[in-house]
Structures are given as C-alpha cells and as structure tokens.
Amino acid sequence: MAFIVLAEQSPVNVQLISLITTIVVFLLFFFAAAYLVWPKIMSGLDERELKIRREIESAEAARAEAAESLKRQEAELLEAQRQATAMVAQAKADAERHAAELRVKAETDLHMMREQASKEIKAAKEAAISELNSQAGSLATSIAGRILQREISADDQRDLIDDSLKSFASSNKN
C-alpha cells in the first residue's frame, strides 16, 4: 500500500512491473514482426519497385521504338512523295514528247496531203487543157470542113457557130 500511496503522491512515478512488461511485449512483438512480417512487406515493396522499373523501361523502349518508327515512316513518306513527283514529271515529259511527235507527224501528213492534192490538181488541169485542146482542134477541124463544103453567108456563119457550140456543150456533158 505504501507503493500505491507513493504513486498517488507523484504523478511521475511509474509502475516498474507494468513498464517492463510493456517493454518486453513490445520487443517480442517487434522481433516477431521483424522476422515474420517485415520481410514480406519488404519483398512486396521490392517487387513493386521492380515492376514499376520494368514498366518505366518498357515505356521508354516503346517511346524510343515509336520515335524510330515515326522517323522511318517520315522517311518513307518523303521517298514516296519524291517518287510521285518524279513519276508526275516523267509522265508530263512523256506526254509533251508524245504531243510533239504527234504534231510533227500531223504536219508531215498535212504537207504530204497538200503536195498530193497539188499534184492531182495539176494533173487534172493538164488533162482538162489537153481535153480542151483536143476538142478545140476537133471542133476547128469540123468547122473548117463545113466551111469548105459551102459558101457561108452571115446567117450561115452564125448558125454554124451556134451548132458547133451546142455540139461542144453536149460533148462536155458526156
């Protein structure tokens, strides 16, 4: 009881048995937790840290791969644009060359057709002149023969010329 009286007298007085018991229980709990629970907590934290590191490394690798893929695609796009530009330029050059060839061929054909038409016109003109000369000679011979057969009066001369012109016109129609 004296002990209780002392405790009541001083609020700082601690019960030694309770203190020791509490310390022993705490130490037992601490060592049990340190040997049983703490390694599991630490391994879980280490696993989580390792998983996060792997995810970060994987994300960095994916980012680097995506950046390289982007560069590769941009290079391919530039190459495709260059090829398309070259193809368009080649097609344009081919079209211009083909148009020039067609123009030259058309001009050559036109020149040949003009020459051929000129030759045909000249031949037709010469044939017409030859035919006209032939008919004129025949007409002159016919008229001269008629004149020689008779003496011609002015009326007879007019009739003879009219008959000759009619026969000339009818021979041209045939």
C-alpha positions in Angstrom: 0.0 0.0 0.0 2.8 2.2 0.6 3.6 1.8 -3.1 0.1 2.9 -4.0 0.4 5.9 -1.7 3.6 6.9 -3.4 2.0 6.6 -6.8 -0.8 8.8 -5.7 1.6 11.3 -4.4 3.7 11.7 -7.5 2.2 11.6 -10.9 5.5 10.9 -12.5 6.0 7.7 -10.6 5.7 4.7 -13.0 4.9 1.2 -12.1 8.0 -0.7 -12.9 6.4 -4.1 -13.5 4.0 -2.6 -16.0 6.8 -0.8 -17.7 9.0 -3.8 -18.0 6.1 -6.0 -19.1 5.1 -3.5 -21.8 8.7 -3.2 -23.0 9.1 -7.0 -23.2 5.8 -7.4 -25.0 6.7 -4.6 -27.4 10.2 -6.2 -28.1 8.6 -9.6 -28.6 6.1 -8.1 -31.0 8.8 -6.0 -32.7 11.1 -9.0 -33.2 8.2 -11.2 -34.3 7.1 -8.6 -36.8 10.8 -8.0 -37.9 11.3 -11.7 -38.6 7.8 -12.7 -39.8 6.0 -9.6 -41.3 8.8 -7.2 -42.2 10.5 -9.5 -44.8 7.1 -10.0 -46.6 6.5 -6.2 -46.6 10.0 -5.5 -47.9 9.7 -8.2 -50.6 6.3 -6.8 -51.7 7.8 -3.3 -51.9 10.9 -4.6 -53.7 8.6 -6.5 -56.2 6.5 -3.4 -56.7 9.6 -1.3 -57.2 11.0 -3.8 -59.7 7.6 -3.9 -61.6 7.5 -0.1 -61.8 11.1 0.0 -63.1 10.3 -2.6 -65.7 7.2 -0.7 -66.8 9.2 2.5 -67.0 11.9 0.8 -69.0 9.3 -0.8 -71.2 7.6 2.6 -71.7 10.9 4.2 -72.6 11.7 1.4 -75.0 8.3 1.7 -76.6 8.7 5.5 -76.8 12.1 5.1 -78.5 10.7 2.5 -80.9 7.7 4.7 -81.7 10.1 7.6 -82.3 12.2 5.5 -84.6 9.1 4.2 -86.3 7.9 7.8 -86.8 11.3 8.7 -88.3 11.1 5.7 -90.6 7.6 6.5 -91.7 8.5 10.1 -92.3 11.5 9.0 -94.4 9.2 6.6 -96.4 6.6 9.3 -96.9 9.3 11.7 -98.2 10.6 8.9 -100.5 7.0 8.2 -101.7 6.5 12.0 -102.3 9.8 12.2 -104.2 8.8 9.1 -106.3 5.4 10.6 -107.0 6.9 13.9 -108.1 9.3 12.0 -110.3 6.5 9.9 -111.8 4.4 13.1 -112.5 7.4 14.8 -114.1 8.2 11.7 -116.2 4.5 11.4 -117.3 4.4 15.1 -118.2 7.7 14.8 -120.2 6.3 11.7 -121.9 3.1 13.5 -122.7 4.9 16.5 -124.1 7.2 14.3 -126.1 4.3 12.3 -127.5 2.4 15.6 -128.3 5.4 16.9 -130.1 5.7 13.6 -132.1 2.0 13.8 -133.0 2.4 17.4 -134.0 5.4 16.6 -136.3 3.5 13.6 -137.8 0.4 15.7 -138.4 2.4 18.5 -140.0 4.2 15.9 -142.2 0.9 14.3 -143.2 -0.6 17.7 -143.9 2.4 18.6 -146.1 2.2 15.3 -147.9 -1.6 15.7 -148.5 -1.0 19.3 -149.8 1.6 18.0 -152.2 -0.6 15.2 -153.3 -3.6 17.5 -153.8 -1.4 19.9 -155.7 -0.1 17.1 -157.9 -3.7 15.9 -158.5 -4.9 19.4 -159.3 -2.0 20.0 -161.7 -2.7 16.6 -163.4 -6.4 17.4 -163.6 -5.6 20.8 -165.0 -3.3 19.3 -167.6 -5.9 16.7 -168.5 -8.6 19.3 -168.9 -6.3 21.5 -171.0 -5.4 18.5 -173.1 -9.0 17.5 -173.5 -9.9 21.1 -174.3 -7.2 21.3 -176.9 -8.3 18.0 -178.4 -11.9 19.1 -178.5 -11.0 22.6 -179.8 -8.9 21.0 -182.5 -11.7 18.6 -183.4 -14.2 21.5 -183.4 -11.9 23.7 -185.5 -11.5 20.8 -188.0 -15.2 20.2 -188.1 -15.9 23.9 -188.6 -13.2 24.2 -191.3 -14.7 21.1 -193.1 -18.1 22.6 -193.1 -16.8 25.9 -194.3 -15.0 24.3 -197.1 -18.1 22.4 -198.2 -20.1 25.5 -198.9 -20.1 29.1 -199.2 -21.1 30.8 -195.9 -23.4 33.7 -195.6 -23.5 35.7 -192.3 -26.6 33.8 -191.2 -25.0 30.5 -192.1 -21.9 31.5 -190.2 -24.0 32.3 -187.1 -25.9 29.1 -187.4 -22.6 27.2 -187.8 -21.1 28.7 -184.7 -24.3 28.0 -182.7 -24.3 24.4 -183.9 -20.7 24.0 -183.1 -21.2 25.4 -179.6 -24.2 23.1 -179.0 -22.2 20.1 -180.1 -19.3 21.2 -177.9 -21.6 21.7 -174.9 -23.2 18.3 -175.4 -19.8 16.5 -175.8 -18.7 18.1 -172.5 -21.8 16.8 -170.7 -20.8 13.2 -171.7 
